Amino acid sequence: MRKRKLTILICFIAVITTAFMPVKGYTKAETGFSLTKSSDQALPDKTLTVTLNGDNLNGLYAYEASIKFDPKIVELDKAESKLDGYFITPKAEDGTVTIAFTKIGKKAGEQGNTALASIQFKGKTKGDAGIKLVSVKALDPALKETVYQNKTTFDDLAGYEWARMEIEALATSGIIKGSSSTTFSPGAKITRADFVSLLVRALELDAEVAGNFKDVKQNDYYYKEVGIAKKLGIALGTGDDKFEPKKSISRQDMMVTAERAMKIAGRMLDENDSDLSSFSDSGDVSAYAVNALAQLVKKGIIEGYNGMIMPKDTAIRAEAAVIIYRLLNI
């Protein structure tokens, strides 16, 4: 996730606070930040208001907050501070709103529980706006910085401990979404369109979409991402200029697509590697997928299950999350 630095703001604070006596900093176990929303559902041309709250504050002097939203459902309208001081005009980019604030002059930091700012979104269509707090960078009057990450958790990850960390990390960063506000459905099958969309967004790939597959319509939520993948040669389709976007993707096709996307993104792989002999079912891998799977195995992106790679099995959401997480962390 791209983050804007508070360099200018912090320098400004440093000038006006040189006479400050140091004060007690933050205690992570006690201090936190949260959002309250006027509604979970957006409606066309209607306002959805979100309030950023500070909980158990212990000398908050300045902050920078990152808030995710679904740009297909809502757009940023305006924001205002609930505190006296300097509030930087918020900007929205790629589904993230960044807001920042600082007190001015000899002022004590905020204590206890208080509302910090309100952010208004305007509905573009009906649906879940996916608004959530990602992180807050907080400074006390001595300019001591603490970063608070708001971890996204789900109630249905029991039995998927092998993927919990990856799922929660990607959800917290806004790369993936749950099937609801409290569930992820880790064992559910993932479609070809959804996996390609995940790859394109995670790797921040872009291209001019001049056309698309015959079975991908312009009003499909995945139209742009699949179009980008087609333009870049990541998605080749299934023949006759079709993509079968709603069909579940196989494990080997998921891996082949990931390998192509990684190369486009400039993440180097060993193209000469084709050794899958460590897997007992390596003979089940289709010829077109052998080289790609071997490269991902060598990079540690694929580990298999009980010595098997299961190439023809249908991929599930938990597996997709693990693949995306690992390729982002090469």
N, C-alpha and C positions, 0 to 999 in steps of 0.2 A: 504494500500500500504506500502510495506516495504521501509524504508528510511535509507540510510547510513549516519552516523554522521560525522561531520568534526572535531572530537575531536582532533586528532593528528595535523591536519592542523591548527586549531585555536590556539592550544598551541604554534606551531611554529611561527605563526603570532604574538602572544602575546610577545614572546621573542624578536623579531626583531623590535617591534613597541613600546617598553616601553617608548621611548623618544618622542613619537608623542604628539602633542597638539590635543585635541579633536576638531573635525570638525562637522559641521552641518550634521545631519543624513538624512534619506530618508523621502520624503513626498509621501505617498501612492497615493494620488490623482494625482500626477504628474509623478511619476516614474513608469515604466513598462518594460516588456520584451516581445519579440515576435519572431516568426520564419518566415523566408522567405525560400521558396523551389524552386529548379530548375525545378521541375515538380510535379504535384499531382499524377501522375501515374507512377508506377514502371514497368520496363521491365526486362526480364531475362538477367542477366550478365551485365546490364547497371548500371552506377553510378547515384544515386540520392543525390544531395547535399543540405543540410539544413544549414542555417546560423542563429545563435542565436544573437539577437540584444538587446541592451539596449536602452531604450527610456527615455529621460529626466532624465538622471542619475544625482545624486547629491552626488558624493563622493564614487563611487563603488571601494572598495579595494579588495574584494574577493567574490566569489559566488560558489554555488552548484546548478546545474540545473538538473531537472528530465524531460526527454522527452520520451513519449510513442511512440511505433511503432508496426506494425503487423508483428510478427516474421515468419508468414507463407508467407508473401509477400517479405520482405527484411531482410537483416542481416547487422549488423554493420561492416563497413569496417575500417574506421579510423576517427580520429578527431584531430583538431589542434586549438591552440589559436590564436586569432587575436591581443592579447595584449602581452606585454613583462612581463614576470614573470614566476611563476611555475604553469604548467598545469598538473594536475593529469591524468594519463592514464585512459581513460574512460572504463567503464565496462557495458556490456549489460546482463540483467538478466530478464527473464519472460516478455520480450517485453518492457523493460524500460532501457534507457541509462541514466547513471548518469555521469555528467562531473563537474569538480571542478577546480578552479583557484584562485591563490592569487598573488598579487604583492609582491616584496621582498625589504625590506629596507625602507628608508625614501622616500616614493613616495606618491604623492597626488592621491586621488581617481579619477576615471573617471567621466567626466562631459558630459552632453548633450546626443546626439544620436551617438551611435557607434556600430560596429559589434564586438561581443565578441569572437565567436568561429565558426568554420565550422565543420559539421559532415557529413561524407560520408556513405551512405548505398549502398549495392549492391543488385540489384533485383534478387529474386529467381524465381518469376513468375510475370505475368502481373496482375496489379490490384492497388487498392488504398492502399498505405502503412500505412494509418492511423496515420501518424506522427503528433504529437501535443505536445506543451509545457504544462506540468502539473503544475510545480511550480519552483520557484527560491528562494533560501535562500541567501540573500545578506548581506554583512558586509561592514561597512565603516571603515576608518583608526582607529577609536576609538573602533573597534570591536563591534559596535552596530549592532544587527541583525534584519533584517526584512524579513519576508517570504511573497512572492507574489504568490497567487494561480491564475492560469489562468482558469477562469470559462468557461465551454462549454455551449453555449446557442443554441437554435433551434428556427426557425421561425414559427413552426406550433404547438405550445403548447397552443394556445388560446382555451379555453374551457376545458383545462386539468390542471387548476391551482392547483387542489388537488394533482397532481403528478409532478408539475414543479420542485420543489426543489429536489426531489428524482432523477428525470431523469437527471437534470443538475449535481448533485453531482456524480452520478455513471459515467456519460459521462466524467466528468472532471478527475476522477480517472482512466479512461480507462477500467472500468469493462463492460460497454455497449457501443455500437456504434450507431450512427444515421443511418438512411436509406440513407442519403447523408451528405455532409459537412454542410448543413444548415437545414436539416429536420430530425425529429425523427420518424414520422408516429405513433404517440401515440395510435391511434385507430385501427391500423392494428392488425390482429390476430397473435399470436405467436405460433410457432410450438413446438412440443414435444422435438425435438432435440435442438432447440435454447434455450428453458427454462432450460433444463438439463445442457447444456453447460454453461449457465450463472451461475447456482448454483455451478457447479464444480470450475469454475474460481474464483467466488466471495469468496468462502470459502477456496480456495487454497487446494482442496482435491486432493489426488494422490493415485495411485495404479498401479501395473503392469498389463497392458492390455494383457491378454493371449488369448483373443477371444472377440467376439462381437455378437450382434444379427444378424440373417441371412439377414435382410434387411438393415444393415448398412455396407457400403463398405469401404475398407481401404483408398480410395482416397476421401471420404466424409470429408468436413472440420470439422465436428463434431465427427469424428470417435474416437479420443482419449478420449474426454470428456464423450461421451456416454459409451465407454468401461470402463472408470473409474467408472461411475455411476452404471453400471451393476455389476462390480466386488465388489463394496462396498454395493450392495443391495439397492441402491437408485432408480434405474430404473429396474422394474421387467418385463417390456414388456407387450404385449397384448395377449399373447398366441402363441403357436407353435414357440417359440424362435424368435418372431418378436417384433419390437419396434414401427413400423409405424412412423418413425422420421419426416416425412413431414406433418403429420396430425396435425391440430390445437389442442392444449391442452385445456381441460375444466378447469374451475376455481377450481373444487374440486380436479382434478388430479394435478394441479399446486400446490395446498396447501398440498396435501399428499406427493408429491415429496419433497417439501420444508421441511416438518416435518421430513422426513427420513434423509435428508441431514444435518439438524441441529443436530440431534442426533449423526450422524457419526462425525460431527465436534466438539462434546462435549458441545454443547449448551443445557443446561438442560431444559426439559419441564415436566409438570405434566402429566404423562402417565395415571393417573386415571380419568382425566377430560373428561367428555362426554356430558356436558350440552350445548345444542344449543337452548334452549327454548326461548331465547330472540329474535330469528329470526322467522318471520312469516312463512317462507318457509323451516324450518328445516326438515320437513318431506320429502323434496325432496333430501336430502343428502343420497347418497348411504351408505349402512351399513359399507362397508370397509373404508369409509372416515370420519365417525362421530368422532371417537376418535382424529384423526389428526387435523381436523378442530377445534374441541373444544379446543385443546391445543394451537393452534395459536390464537384463539379468546382470550383466557385467557392472553396470552402474549402481546396482543394488536397489533399483526401482521395483523390480519384480523378485520375489523370494519364493513364491509357490506355496503349496500346502502339502505337507507330508510327502515331500519329494515329487510332487506332481504339479504341472503347470495348468492343467485343465483348460486348454485353449478354446474348445468348442462350447464350454459352459457359458451361460448368460451372465454378464457382469451385473453386480448389485451396487447400490449407492455407496455402501461402506467401502467397497473395493475402489470405486472411482475416486472417493475422497483421499484414500491412501496414495493412489497413483499421482493425483494432482499435487498433493502435499510434498511427496518425495521429489518430483521433478522440479518443483519450485525451490527445493533446498539442496540441489546439486552444487 
